[in-house]
Amino acid sequence: MTDRSVVTGARRVVVKVGSSSLTTASGGIDPERMSALVDVLAAVRSGGAEVVLVSSGAIAAGLAPLGLAKRPSGLAAQQAAASVGQGLLVHRYTEELARHGLIVGQVLLTVDDLTRRAHHRNAHQTITKLLELGVLPIVNENDTVATSEIRFGDNDRLAALVAHLVHADLLVLLSDVDGLYDGPPHRPGATLVARVRDAADLAGVTIGSVGAAGVGTGGMVTKIEAARIATGSGIPVVLTSAEQAADALAGRPVGTLFDATGKRRPIRLTWLAYATDTAGALALDPGAVRAVTERRASLLAAGIVGVSGTFTAGDPVDLTAPDGSVVARGLVNFDAAELPALLGRSTKELKRDLGAAYEREVVHRDDLVLL
């Protein structure tokens, strides 16, 4: 039996629920499913723990009112559906949680809110204050304004980053499957993986893709990725179905428990390591690779031999070794157009020839994560 004391001892819990666990096949909100989920969340609250809910379903909830048979593929249509559906979704949550005397606070986040320092601090303070006031925050990606280039892509990653943001003790991922299996769950002989202690426990697992309901964007791949993000930041994860939410949050041995494997680190580094599409790459010479990976030094122009991609200062870029492997990822301090003229030159040279503004790191070690 898997020990679930990390579940029962959690004082701040982030719960993520997927679209397929909230909606009907036609795309509307399923009142019974939502009511059952809310009852579980209220029970956790009455037990003394704080709860943050990351809820999908805005786009799915907007399909039926707009007369759409399925989730649209175009970004603008998705954003229109989210605009209609988000209000419906939160309204239903507000009504359901009011039965338990609980107040809802809506929080819509973009990537910038979790990766840029000022935005991150504000998001943290807002959610913390909501919890202090006894409010149950309901978080979703701000689908209406997010662009295809800068988005979380699914609410599993968002939930993992929110768990990090609010210093959660536990992340619970609820979906339409009751846990992680060593192969496709519908195949004979597939076995539930009750506990994942580290990455080695995933070695024999065959991971599937998007669920059959067709209203979500996630799948087991994104849930494993979310679990990696959270556990790598010191937060244990339980993965199970929405139907087993009550048992999971009561500490019963259902679903899959992912043990925490790392320690908390700045959220922008967590984002860089696990959830960022980079805008380009910097090719490093062997000395720069050693400086970055072994001495944890900042990357200077002198150690860069090539630049690829189109990026501006502040964008994430990959740092590659001479063999082409990606050794690190970081936030670059120069535009792509500026860098070719700086390559191979020392900071002293750059200051002398170009001015003091160029006497700085290309990627500072505080904005760099090893892969």
ABEGO torsion letter per residue (X at the ends): XBBAAAAAABABBBBBBBAAAABBAAGBBBAAAAAAAAAAAAAAAAAGBBBBBBBBGAAAAAAAAAGBABBBABAAAAAAAAAAAAAAAAAAAAAAAAAAGBBBBBBBBBAAAAABAAAAAAAAAAAAAAAAAGBBBBBBBBAAABBAABBAGBAAAAAAAAAAAAGBABBBBBBABAEBBABBAABBGBBBBABBABAAAAAABBBBBBBAAGABABEAAAAAAAAAAAAAAGBBBBBBBAAAAAAAAAGBBBEBBBBBABBBBBAAAAAAAAABBBAEBBBBBAAAAAAAAAAGBBBBAAABABBBEBBBBGBBBBBBBAAGBBABBBBBABBAAAAAAABGBBAAAAAAAAEAAABBBABBAAABBBX
